[in-house]
Amino acid sequence: MTQTQYTLEGLPVPAIIATLSYEEIRLNTINKLVDIDPTYSALLESDPAIKVIEAASYDDLVLRQRVNDAARANLLFFARGADLDHLAAFYDVLRLVGETDSALQTRTILAIQGRSTGGTEEQYKYVARTADVRVKDVAVYQVDGGPKLRVALLSAVNGGVPDTPMLAAVTAAVTAPGVRAINDVIEVVSATQAPQNIVLNVWLLPNAPLAIIDSMETLIRSAWFDEGGIGFDLNPSWITARVHLPGVSRVVVVSPAAPVVENDNQAATLGTITVNFAGRSR
């Protein structure tokens, strides 16, 4: 996820997207009826006029929801599916085979940010992601202040480690004429570091099922795939938060005992995950 996406997440809901309430629409319609005919007093649920109002209010709700959906479809952060395809195409970005909405949003933002006459960081990131749909994250950085650049890749598969075909495809893409700035010397590398093994001791509440323990490895790996990336630290507190589910009394992270700190160009990957059932407590 790019910094722009994080910024977009923090923005308030656009004013064009209305808050919908069936009861509010229904009440407003009844009030309008009373305003038109102050003598009308049959405000019973069984009254035919009320039934008509309820049906009309529901239709109004559906219409307003359609307007909300249409508004979202024109906003890059909210657009999904074919709507997102059309927005991205406006910026000459086409969805790759198997590409998720989130990945397409990221590439579109990078394509917009990277439009310049020189080899910008955003442009190299966009080109790298476009070269292979399996690229999950990219870092571009200068080596020792000279013209040498490294393009570090994190894969969406293979535990985050880019394979040889991915490295070759990205290398060809970022060094192609029209992409590489004339003075740039580019090396494409893996961003992954040594896998970090996780060991947990978990106590359950007296009546909690043991199946909770069995689900924790999958939960951790799935959450790290969604939330981790290049430059993200692996913190024991993050691990605890992800597995402190309903039915869990206590969690102790044995390993890593301290935060695994990564620089802006590295990515922590997960090795083995061991979840020990330590007993039951309240």
NORSUL-V738218 format. One record per backbone hydrogen bond with DSSP energy under -0.5 kcal/mol. NH is the residue of the N-H (numbers start at 1). CO is the residue of the C=O. If there is no record, write none. Layout:
NH|CO + NH|CO
This chain:
6|2 + 7|3 + 8|4 + 9|5 + 10|6 + 11|8 + 17|14 + 18|16 + 20|18 + 25|21 + 26|22 + 27|23 + 28|24 + 29|25 + 30|26 + 31|27 + 32|28 + 33|29 + 34|30 + 35|31 + 36|32 + 37|33 + 40|37 + 43|41 + 44|42 + 47|44 + 50|47 + 51|47 + 52|48 + 53|49 + 54|50 + 55|51 + 56|52 + 57|53 + 58|54 + 59|55 + 60|56 + 61|57 + 62|58 + 63|59 + 64|60 + 65|61 + 66|62 + 67|63 + 68|64 + 69|65 + 70|66 + 71|67 + 72|68 + 73|69 + 74|70 + 74|71 + 75|72 + 78|75 + 79|75 + 83|80 + 84|80 + 85|81 + 86|82 + 87|83 + 88|84 + 89|85 + 90|86 + 91|87 + 91|88 + 92|89 + 93|88 + 94|92 + 99|96 + 104|100 + 105|101 + 106|102 + 107|103 + 108|104 + 109|105 + 110|106 + 111|107 + 112|108 + 113|109 + 114|110 + 115|112 + 116|114 + 120|118 + 124|120 + 125|121 + 126|122 + 127|123 + 128|124 + 129|125 + 130|126 + 131|127 + 132|128 + 135|132 + 136|134 + 136|154 + 137|154 + 139|152 + 141|150 + 143|148 + 144|142 + 146|143 + 149|185 + 150|141 + 151|187 + 152|139 + 152|150 + 153|189 + 154|137 + 155|160 + 156|134 + 160|157 + 161|158 + 162|160 + 167|163 + 168|164 + 169|165 + 170|166 + 171|167 + 172|168 + 173|169 + 174|170 + 175|171 + 176|173 + 179|176 + 180|176 + 184|181 + 185|147 + 186|184 + 187|149 + 189|151 + 189|187 + 191|153 + 193|267 + 196|269 + 197|195 + 198|272 + 199|255 + 200|274 + 201|252 + 202|276 + 203|250 + 204|279 + 205|247 + 208|205 + 212|209 + 213|210 + 214|210 + 215|211 + 216|212 + 216|213 + 219|215 + 220|216 + 221|217 + 222|218 + 223|219 + 224|220 + 225|221 + 226|222 + 227|223 + 228|224 + 231|266 + 232|229 + 234|260 + 235|233 + 238|235 + 239|235 + 240|236 + 241|237 + 242|238 + 243|239 + 244|240 + 245|243 + 248|245 + 249|203 + 250|203 + 252|201 + 254|199 + 254|252 + 255|199 + 260|234 + 261|259 + 266|263 + 267|191 + 268|232 + 271|196 + 274|198 + 275|273 + 276|200 + 276|274 + 278|202 + 278|276 + 279|202 + 281|204
